[in-house]
């Protein structure tokens, strides 16, 4: 993307000295040699793909076409105007306003502000200490706000889980992280224990400022969450949605969005068979073992500005420590320090819990981001060998840059992404990992679901 002259950030970066050491240059295309395992069954994929009959799609089967055409004619018959019908021509329902593909930030209403104040007041009443047990920390720090029926939980993002469920999940993950210690290789994603401890170390005033900023940004992005869940999961919109969010109307110049959509859920067949964004040369491996977050953010910014970005600078603005980076901080920095959050691209990025998303819905989200938004995705998997065969050891939670997809003619689906982790940089005895990857999409979906937060930056 062209450099944005209005950005406060300058090109302060130097190229990564570790970049370009790949002994096996990538062709930036999926490999036919990728093993065909770990495929979803019908239930896991939500049975959303067209069925086949002798490798023939339903729309290519004459008998099915005939039946389908007859069904359409019969269904339409009651609505054909008749000459003696005085209401002829009036029976069609009024056209509904078209929805924008994505939206810019909305307004924080008085009701939203009251909800933010209530969540902060609850936090001020709690006694927080870094020595508290994980369950108590989760209860006091992982509090949720309800904005227009959508739930946002601090440190986690938008979710359909209840506050108690999110707190229990965080507490359980923190206990596991505390027990496992350093047995698993870490690449730079904050585990639950580190995330809770980081918040507990802040004094009450610092914590309140940070939480208010996070909740305010969430309140301004609720329309995008509604649109994603409506168009990709089929969740009905509230009747007053467009009254509350005129920025979501495709026909109002205020949205400034991409092509309008009628609001119907998309399917994988809606999109081009393959698409990719970002220059495969604009990549860099993480230069510290705990900098997958800064490296991911730097590559996303490199794609926008066209110039390499400093991982050290990214670590500073993200608040990265030796324990790692939080996805909510990556979302915050992508929104503030690039143009990918403009309504003409992805709109404001959000951290979205995909625990209740089927594989097809998750895949459609990736396709929407690449083909429609033409903007990168913040992938948030767990680096396990069963999902990523190029690993020498199982590792921690991780961040990657989602930037492409490919639906093959024989029904396989590949995800394209930039991988910041190169284990060989930190242990010369381990195999090299290339920056540009094309891997089976279902594995990445499962790796995302396996993360204790199971969220994604979109």
N, C-alpha and C positions, 0 to 999 in steps of 0.2 A: 504494500500500500504506500501511497505517497506520504512524505513527511508532512506532519501537521504543524504549520508555523505558529499556531495559537497555543501549542502545548508548552507548559512551564518547564518541561524537562528538556535538557540538551543532550546531544550525543556525547556522552562521557565515557563510552565503553571502548574497550579494546577487544579484539577477537580472542576467543578462547584458544590458548596454546595447545590444548588437547584435541581440538577439532581437526578433522582431516587425516586422522591416523588409521582410518578404516582400511584394512588390507583387502577387503572385499567390497568395492563400491556398489552401492545399491542402484538398481535400475528404476526405482520409484514405482514399481508395479508389483502386484501380488505374485507370489511364486506358485507355480503349479505343483511344486514338490511339498508344499505345506501338508502335513498329515491330515487326513479327513477323519478326525475323531472329535469327541465332545460336541456332537451335534445335538440341538434341542429336539425333544420329541414334540408331538403335537400339542400336548398340554403346556409345555414350557414356552413354546413359541406363540401361544394363544390362538393357534389354528387360524392365523390370519392370512397365510399365504394361499394363492389360488391352488386348488386341487389339480391333480394331473390324471390323465387316463391314457396310458400308452405314450407318455411324454407329450401329450397334446393338451394345451391349455383349454379351459372350459369355453373360452370365446372362439376357439377354432373347431369346436365339435358341432357339426350341422344340427344334430338332433337337439342338443342343448340350446342352440341359437333359436331354433324353431319354437321350442317350449317357452324360452325366455321372451321372445317377441310376442307370442300369444298372451303371456301373462301381463306384459306391459299394456297391450291393447285392451284387455279386459279390465285392468285396474284403472285405465284412463276413461273407460266408457261412461261412468256416472258423471264425469266432469265435462263431457262434450256438450256445448250449448245446443238447445233445441229451439226450433222456430217459435213455438208457442210458450216458451219460458220467458216471462217478463223480467226475470233476473239474469237472463242470458248475458254472458260477458262479465258478470259481477261475482262469480263464485270463486274465482281464483283468489287465494289469500294475498294480502298486501306484501310486496317484496320487503324482506328484512334488510336492514343496512348491512353492507358488507363489512367484515372485520379486517383490520390490518393484519399483516403477517406477524408483525411485532410492534411494540409500542415504546415510546420514550417514557421518562419518569412521570409519575402522576403526582397529585397533590396529597399532602398529609392533612387529612380532615381533622376536625375537632374530636371526633370519635376515636380516630387512630391515635391522636396525641394523648387522649385520656388513657388509652390502653397502654401506650408506652410508659406513661407516668406510673400507672399501676404496677407494671412489671418491675420498674426501677425501684419503686417504694418497697415492694416485696423483698428485693435484694438488699436494700438498706437495712431492713429489719433483721436480716440473717447474720449470724456470727460466722465469719469465714476465716479459716486458718489453714495454712499449708500442711499442718499436721493432722487435719481431720481425715476420717476414713473416706474411701471413695464414694460410698453411698451418701454420706452427708454432704460431701462436696458437690456431687451431681444434683442433689435436691436443691442446694442453695444457689448453684451457679447456672445450671441448665434450666432456665425458666423460659416459658413460651408466651408469645403474644398471638392473639387471634385478630386478624385483619380481614374484614369482609368474608368471614367463613374460612379463610386459609390460615394455617398455623405456621408460625415461624419460631424456631427454638434457637436461643443464643448458642453460638459456636457450632451449630449443626446445619441451619438453613431451613428451607420450607419442607414440611413433612405432613403426611396424613396420619402419622402415629400420634397418640395422645402424649401429653407432657409426661405423665407417669411412665409410659413405655419408653420414651426417649431417655429419661433419667435412669431407668433401670438398665437400659442398654449401655449407657455411658459408664455406669457404676460397674457393671459386669466386665466391660472391656478394660476399664482401669485396673480392676483386680487381676485380670489375666496379664496385662502389661507389666504390672508390678511383680508378678510371680516369674514371668519369662525373663525379665531383666535383659541382659545383652546376648541371650542365646541366639536370637535371630538377627541377621544382618540388617542394619538400618540405612535407609537412603535419604531420609529427610522429611517424612510426613509425621506430624505430631501424633503420638498415640494418645489414647484417652487419658491416661494418668498424667502425661506431660501437659496436655491441654487444660486439664482441671487445675493442676499445680500452677501453671502460668497465670491463670485468672486469679487464683487464691493469693498470689504474691502481690497483686496490685492493692494499693490502699483504696478505701471506699470511694473517694472522689475520682481517682483514676478509673476505677472499674465502672463507675456510673457514667462517666464521659464516653468511655469505649462502648458500653452497652447502648447508650442513647444513640450514638452515631450508627451502630449496627442496626438497631431497630428502626431508625428513621429511614435508612436506605432500604430496608425491607419493605416498609410501608409504601414507599414510592414505587416499588416494583410489583405490587400485588396484581396489577392488571396483566402483566406478562405471565405470571404463574397461572392465573385463570385461563388465559389463552392457550398456553401449552397443554394444560390438563384437559381443556375442552376439545382442542383440535387433535390431540394425539391419544388421549385416553377416553374421549367421548363424554367427559363430565359436563352436564348441562350448565350453561351460564345462568347467573341470577337474572331475573326479569329486568332489573334496573341497571344491569351492567354497563350499558352504553351511556346511560344517564350519568352514572357515577364516573365513567371513564370515556369521555368524548375523544380522548387521544387514541382510543382503540378503533375508532371508525375509519375505514379505509378512504371514505370520501370527504374527510375534513382536512385540510392541509396541515392541521396540527399534528397528525400522527407522523407524517414524514416517513412512513414505512415503505416496505416493499410491496409487491403485488398483492392485491386484496384476495382474500379467500372467503368462501361462503360459510365457513365454520364447521364443515363436515370433517370427521376424523380422517387423516391421511392413512394410506397404506404404502408399503414399500413399492408397489407398482406405480405409484403416483410420480415418482422421481426418476431422473435419468439413471441408466444402469450403473454409471460410475461418475464420480466427480472428486476433485481434489483442489485444495487451495494451498497457499504458502510455497515458497521456493525451497526445494530440497537442499539447496546449498546454504540456507540461512539457519544452520543448526549448530549446536555446541553441547558437548557433554558437560555434566556438572563438574566443577573444579574442586568442590569439597564433598566429602562423603555424605553430608547432611544437607546438601543444597539442591535437591531435586525441585523444590519449590521455586527458588530464585532462578534456576536454569530454565524451568518451564515458563516462568513469567518473562524472562529475558527473550526467549525464542518467540513468544507471542508478540512482544513489543518489536522485536526485530522484523517480524512479518508486517507490522503496521508502518514503522518508520523507514524500513529499508536499510537500516544501519544496525550493526551489532550493539547490544546493550550490555552493560557491566553487571555481572552476577553479584558482585560485591554491593553495587548500588541497589540492586533488587533485594538483596538480603536485608539491607538497612531499612528500606521503605516497607518491606513485608513484616519486619519485626522478627526475622528468623533468628533462632538460637541454635546451639549445638543439639538441642532436642528436636529441631525441625521447624516446619511451617504449617499453618492452618489453612484449610481451603477457603475459609471466609476471608482471610487476608489476601489470598490470590485474587479472589473475586473483587475485593475492594480496590486493589491496585490496577487490575485490568480496566475497571470502570474509570478510574481517575487518571491513568497514565497511558491510555491508548484511545483510538477512535472506534474500536470494535464495538463499543457500547452505544454507538449512535443508532437512532431508529432506522437508518438506511442499512444497517448491518444487523446485529443481534439484539439491539436494545440493551438496557442495563442487565449485566450478568447477575445470575443468582446461583446460590448453592441449593440444589434440588435433590431431595431424597427420592431415589428410584426403587426403593424396596418393594413397592407395589406395582412396579411396571413390568410387563411381560417383555420377553426378548424382542418381539416385533415392535412394541411400543418404544423401547429403548433404541432400537435400530432406526426407527422412523425419526426419533429425536436427533440422532447423529446425521441422518440424511438431510433433515430440515436445516440443521446448522450449517452444513457444508454447501448444499445445493441452493437453498433459499437465502439464508443469512450471509453465506460466503464468509463465515467467521469461524475461528478455531474454538475447540471445546477443551475445557480443563478436565482431563480424565483423572479419576481418583481410584485406582485399583489397589489390590494387595499383590505384591510381587511374589508369587508362588510358582515353583517350577512346573506344576501341573497346568498352569495357565500360560506360562512363558518359557518354552523349552530352551531358550538361549541362556537362562540363568544357570549358574553353577551351584547356587545355594538359595534356599528360600529366604526372602527378605521381608521388609516391613511394608506398611502402606506407602504409597508413592504417587507422584504426579507425572503426567505425560501430556503432550499436545495433540489432541485429535484434529486431523486435517484432511481426511479423505475416506471414501468408501468405494467398494467395487462389488457388484452383484454379478457373479459369473453366469454363463449360459447354462451350466449344469446345476444351478441352484445354490452354489456356495457364496458366502458373504465374507468379505475381507474388510478389515478396518485399517486405515492408514494413520500412522501417528509418528511423532518425533519422540524418541526415547532418550532422556538425558542421562540415564544410568549406564555407565561403562565400568563393569566390575574390574576389568583389566587395569584401569588407571590406578586402582588402590591395591591390587594384588596381581602382579605380573604373571602369576601361574594360572590365572583364570582366563577363559576365552574372551575375546573381544566381542562387544555388543555394538552393532551399528546404530547410528542415530535415526536413520530413516527405516521405518518398519511397516510391513504389510502382513497382518496376522489375522487368523480366524476370528471374526467378530464375536462369536458366541463365547469364546474364552475370555475376551475382555469384559463382556457383560457379566460373566460369572465372577471374574476378579473384582468387578465393581460391587456386585452384590455381596461378595465375601468380606468386604471392608466393614468395620463396625459402624461406620456412618452411612455406608452405601449411598453416597451422594456424588454429584457431578456438577461442574461449573459450566452453565449455559446461559 
